[in-house]
Amino acid sequence: MTQKTTRINIRNKRASFDYELIERFAAGVQLVGTEIKSIRLGKANLVDSYCYFVKGELWLKGMRVSEYFYGTYNNHQPERDRKLLLKKKELQKLERKTKESGLTIVPVKIFLNERGFAKVEIALARGKKMHDKRETLKNKEASREMDRIKKKY
């Protein structure tokens, strides 16, 4: 019996528009109950989510994992805070950088690694100003226009 493998790749498109992503990390997520089944079905959303520290631990707030359709009374809460699992040195580095230089930590994407565990890619980020966002939109539109011209010829 062969198992069908699907690539789960849930992205936070808003993060790259609103923030300048400086450094990326892959963190494990502490899940409960039927959350992993919902993530495997692609029923998760990272829009408006962010990370924060409590007593040296990193937490993810605002990630929505929809309830599993076949779950019964054992279903999970869709919008609860989830603990992120990183190495101690990485946690200390992130906490130090966010406190001293006005950076923030945003989740960029959710993916399943080769062992089937759900991981969240987080990024150390600096907020973009309005003119930087306009510049990003101009560059994106210019690259689309170049692709259209290349397609014609």
Secondary structure by P-SEA (a helix, b strand, c coil): cbbbbbbbbbbaaaaaaaccccbbbbbbbbcccaaaaaaaacccccccccccccccbbbbccbbbcccccccccccccccbbbbbbcaaaaaaaaaaaaccbbbbbbccccccccbbbbbbccbbbbbcaaaaaaaaaaaaaaaaaaaaaaac
